[in-house]
C-alpha cells in the first residue's frame, strides 16, 4: 500500500471514529432519538471494502450499525449527522434515524434495523445489475449474529443458484448483541457455511488494513468479472457495547478488545509519513467531526412535521 493511500485511509478512519464519538456525546445529552449503535472497531475493514467498489455503479446495504459504512462510501457527514439526530437536512428528513440510512447517490441502498433484513435487499440490487448489464455489484454487510438468520441463509443459496454479483461481508466480532457466537451458532465456521452453498469465500483479519484491502479488492474483482457471489468473513472487534450505554456485563473482567487503530502509527512510520503530518491529520479529522455534529445539533427538529407531510402526501 502506498503512503498516499494509507494516509488518506487513516485520516478517513480517524474522522469516522471522531464522528461517532461526537454522536455518542450528543446521545448522552439527549439529542439522539432512540439507541445509537457505534461501528468503532470496524472502520478500517469498511474503508477497505469501499476502496474496492466503483462509485456510481455499486450498491451497498448495511445493518443497524452503519454509520461507518455510510461515511466510508462518501455519504455527506452533515446530512448523516442530521439524520441520526432527527433534524432538518437529514438524509431522509430525519425520519429514518440512526438505523435506517439511505444515500443512493453515494451507493448506500439502505441500512436496516431488522437483523439480517438488509441482505435480501442486496440481492435485488445484484439482480438488477445482472439483468441490466451495468457491470455493477452489490455488497451486503451483516454480523455474525445475523449469519444465523433464515433470510441470510436463503440469500446465500439464492445468490449461488442465480449466480448474482453480490459480495457478502460478515463482520464477525464474536457477539450477537450480548451472546457469544460460539454459543449461539451450530457449527462456528462461517466460511464453511458459505462454501457449502458454492460461494467463493475467504477470511481476513479486519484490523490489518493492508491485508483487508488486498482480500476485499480480490473478492470484489472476482464477483465483478465472474458475475457470481462471494463471501468475506472479517474478524473485527466491537470496541463498545451493543448500543452506546450498554453496561457490557457479558464481557466479564478480562482485557477488552484491541483497537485496530493501534497499528496505524507504525504503518505510517514504515512509509516515512512524518509524525507531525500524522498528528495534523488526526487533529483535522477530530475538529471537522466536532464541527459537523455541533452544527447538526443546531438544525431544526422537523422530523414530526416531515412525518405529517409524508402521511398527508400518502393519503394516510
C-alpha positions in Angstrom: 0.0 0.0 0.0 1.4 3.4 -0.9 1.9 6.1 1.6 -0.7 8.3 -0.2 -3.4 5.6 0.1 -2.6 4.8 3.7 -2.6 8.5 4.8 -6.0 9.0 3.0 -7.4 5.9 4.7 -6.0 6.8 8.1 -7.5 10.3 8.1 -10.8 9.0 6.9 -10.8 6.3 9.7 -9.9 8.9 12.4 -12.8 11.1 11.1 -15.3 8.2 11.3 -14.1 7.4 14.9 -14.3 11.1 15.9 -17.7 11.5 14.2 -19.2 8.6 16.2 -17.6 9.9 19.4 -19.4 13.2 18.8 -22.6 11.4 18.1 -22.2 9.4 21.3 -21.8 12.6 23.3 -24.9 14.1 21.6 -26.8 11.0 22.6 -25.6 11.4 26.2 -27.0 15.0 26.0 -30.4 13.6 24.9 -30.1 14.9 21.3 -30.5 11.5 19.6 -33.8 9.7 19.3 -33.5 6.0 20.3 -30.4 3.9 20.8 -27.1 4.5 18.9 -25.1 1.5 17.7 -21.5 2.5 17.1 -19.2 0.9 14.5 -16.0 1.6 16.3 -13.5 -1.2 15.6 -14.8 -1.9 12.1 -13.7 1.4 10.4 -10.6 0.0 8.6 -12.4 -3.0 7.3 -15.3 -0.9 5.9 -12.9 1.5 4.3 -11.0 -1.4 2.7 -14.3 -2.7 1.2 -15.2 0.8 0.0 -11.8 1.0 -1.7 -12.7 -2.0 -3.8 -16.0 -0.5 -5.1 -16.9 1.7 -8.1 -18.7 4.9 -7.2 -21.9 5.4 -9.1 -22.1 1.8 -10.1 -22.0 -0.5 -7.0 -24.7 -0.6 -4.3 -24.4 -1.4 -0.6 -26.7 -2.4 2.2 -25.9 -2.3 5.9 -27.3 -3.3 9.3 -28.4 -1.2 12.3 -24.7 -0.4 12.8 -23.9 1.5 9.6 -22.6 5.0 10.4 -19.1 3.9 9.4 -20.3 2.1 6.2 -22.1 5.3 5.2 -19.0 7.5 5.8 -16.7 5.0 4.1 -18.8 5.4 0.9 -18.6 9.2 1.0 -22.0 10.0 2.4 -22.3 13.7 3.4 -21.3 13.8 7.1 -23.6 16.7 7.9 -26.6 15.0 6.2 -25.8 11.8 8.1 -25.5 13.7 11.5 -28.8 15.5 10.9 -30.5 12.1 10.0 -29.2 10.5 13.2 -30.3 13.5 15.3 -33.7 13.7 13.5 -33.1 17.2 12.2 -33.7 19.2 9.1 -31.2 18.5 6.4 -31.1 14.7 7.2 -30.7 12.1 4.5 -34.4 11.3 4.9 -35.6 14.4 6.5 -34.8 12.9 9.9 -37.4 10.2 9.5 -35.1 7.2 9.3 -32.8 8.0 12.2 -29.7 6.2 13.1 -30.7 2.7 12.0 -32.3 3.5 8.6 -29.9 5.4 6.5 -30.1 5.8 2.7 -28.0 7.7 0.3 -28.3 6.2 -3.2 -26.1 8.9 -4.8 -23.2 7.5 -2.7 -24.1 3.9 -3.3 -25.8 3.3 0.0 -29.0 1.5 -0.9 -30.1 1.4 2.7 -29.4 0.2 6.2 -31.9 -1.8 8.2 -33.0 -2.2 11.8 -34.2 -5.7 11.2 -31.4 -8.2 11.9 -30.4 -9.6 8.5 -33.2 -7.7 6.7 -30.7 -5.8 4.5 -29.2 -8.9 3.0 -32.1 -9.9 0.6 -32.3 -6.3 -0.5 -28.7 -6.5 -1.8 -29.7 -9.5 -3.9 -32.3 -7.3 -5.6 -29.6 -4.8 -6.4 -27.4 -7.6 -7.7 -30.2 -9.0 -9.9 -30.9 -5.5 -11.3 -27.2 -5.1 -12.2 -27.1 -8.5 -13.8 -30.3 -8.0 -15.8 -29.4 -4.5 -17.0 -25.8 -5.5 -17.6 -24.4 -2.5 -15.7 -21.2 -4.3 -14.6 -22.0 -3.2 -11.0 -22.0 -5.4 -7.9 -23.9 -5.3 -4.6 -22.4 -5.6 -1.2 -24.4 -6.9 1.9 -22.9 -6.2 5.3 -24.1 -8.2 8.3 -22.8 -9.5 11.6 -22.1 -13.0 12.8 -25.3 -12.9 14.8 -27.3 -12.3 11.6 -25.5 -15.2 10.0 -27.9 -17.4 11.9 -31.0 -15.6 10.4 -33.0 -17.6 7.9 -33.3 -14.8 5.3 -29.5 -14.6 5.3 -29.0 -18.3 4.7 -31.7 -18.2 2.0 -29.9 -15.3 0.4 -26.6 -17.2 0.2 -28.5 -20.1 -1.5 -30.4 -17.8 -3.9 -27.3 -15.8 -4.8 -25.5 -19.0 -5.7 -28.4 -20.5 -7.6 -29.0 -17.4 -9.7 -25.3 -16.5 -10.0 -25.7 -13.0 -8.7 -22.9 -10.4 -8.5 -23.0 -9.9 -4.7 -20.3 -9.7 -2.1 -21.5 -10.8 1.3 -19.4 -9.2 4.1 -19.8 -10.7 7.5 -18.3 -8.6 10.2 -17.5 -11.2 12.9 -17.0 -9.6 16.3 -17.8 -12.8 18.2 -21.0 -11.4 19.7 -24.6 -11.3 18.6 -25.8 -8.4 20.9 -24.7 -9.9 24.2 -24.5 -13.6 23.2 -21.2 -15.2 22.2 -21.3 -16.6 18.7 -19.6 -19.7 19.8 -22.6 -20.5 21.9 -25.4 -19.5 19.5 -24.0 -20.9 16.3 -24.5 -24.6 15.4 -21.1 -25.0 13.7 -18.9 -22.0 14.1 -17.3 -22.0 10.7 -19.0 -19.3 8.7 -16.7 -19.9 5.8 -17.8 -23.5 5.8 -21.4 -22.4 5.6 -20.7 -20.1 2.7 -18.7 -22.7 0.8 -21.5 -25.2 1.3 -23.7 -23.0 -0.9 -21.0 -22.9 -3.5 -19.7 -19.4 -2.8 -16.1 -18.3 -3.1 -15.2 -17.5 0.4 -12.2 -16.1 2.4 -11.3 -14.8 5.8 -9.4 -11.7 6.7 -8.2 -10.0 9.9 -10.2 -6.8 9.7 -7.7 -5.0 11.9 -5.0 -5.4 9.3 -5.9 -2.8 6.8 -3.2 -3.7 4.3 -4.4 -7.3 4.1 -8.0 -6.3 4.2 -7.6 -4.1 1.1 -5.9 -7.0 -0.7 -8.6 -9.5 0.1 -11.5 -7.1 -0.5 -10.1 -6.0 -3.8 -9.6 -9.6 -4.9 -13.1 -10.8 -3.9 -14.8 -7.7 -5.4 -12.9 -8.1 -8.6 -13.8 -11.8 -8.8 -17.5 -11.0 -8.2 -17.4 -8.4 -10.9 -15.6 -10.5 -13.5 -17.3 -13.9 -12.8 -20.7 -12.5 -12.1 -21.1 -14.8 -9.2 -21.3 -14.3 -5.4 -18.5 -14.3 -2.9 -18.3 -14.3 0.9 -15.8 -12.3 3.0 -15.6 -13.1 6.7 -13.7 -10.3 8.6 -12.7 -10.6 12.2 -13.3 -7.2 13.8 -13.6 -6.0 17.4 -16.6 -4.3 18.7 -15.0 -1.7 20.9 -18.2 -0.5 22.6 -21.4 -2.3 23.7 -24.2 -3.5 21.5 -25.5 0.0 21.8 -24.0 3.2 23.3 -24.6 3.0 27.1 -24.7 -0.8 27.2 -23.3 -1.9 30.6 -21.4 -4.8 28.8 -21.6 -7.1 31.8 -21.4 -10.0 29.5 -17.8 -9.3 28.6 -16.5 -10.3 32.1 -13.5 -8.8 33.7 -10.8 -9.8 31.2 -9.0 -7.4 28.9 -11.1 -5.7 26.3 -10.7 -6.0 22.6 -7.6 -4.4 20.9 -8.2 -1.2 19.0 -7.1 -1.7 15.3 -6.1 1.9 15.2 -3.1 1.0 17.4 -1.5 -0.4 14.2 -1.8 2.8 12.3 1.2 4.8 13.7 3.7 2.1 12.8 2.2 1.5 9.4 2.5 5.2 8.6 6.0 5.4 10.1 7.1 2.5 7.9 6.1 4.5 4.9 8.0 7.6 6.0 5.0 9.6 6.9 6.2 12.3 9.3 4.8 12.2 12.8 3.9 15.9 12.5 1.7 15.2 9.5 0.1 12.3 11.3 -0.8 14.5 14.3 -2.1 17.2 11.9 -4.3 14.7 10.1 -5.7 13.3 13.3 -6.4 16.8 14.7 -8.0 17.9 11.5 -10.3 14.9 11.4 -11.4 15.3 15.0 -12.0 19.1 14.6 -14.1 18.5 11.5 -16.2 15.8 13.1 -16.9 18.0 16.1 -17.9 20.9 13.8 -20.2 18.8 11.7 -22.1 17.2 14.7 -22.2 20.5 16.6 -23.8 22.2 13.5 -26.3 19.4 13.2 -27.4 19.8 16.8 -28.4 23.4 15.9 -30.6 22.4 13.0 -34.3 22.5 13.4 -36.1 19.3 14.7 -38.6 18.9 11.9 -39.0 15.1 11.9 -42.6 15.4 13.2 -43.5 17.9 10.5 -41.8 15.8 7.9 -43.7 12.7 9.0 -47.1 14.6 8.9 -46.2 15.8 5.4 -45.4 12.3 4.3 -48.6 10.9 5.7 -50.6 13.7 4.0 -48.9 13.0 0.6 -49.5 9.3 1.1 -53.2 9.9 1.7 -53.0 8.3 5.2 
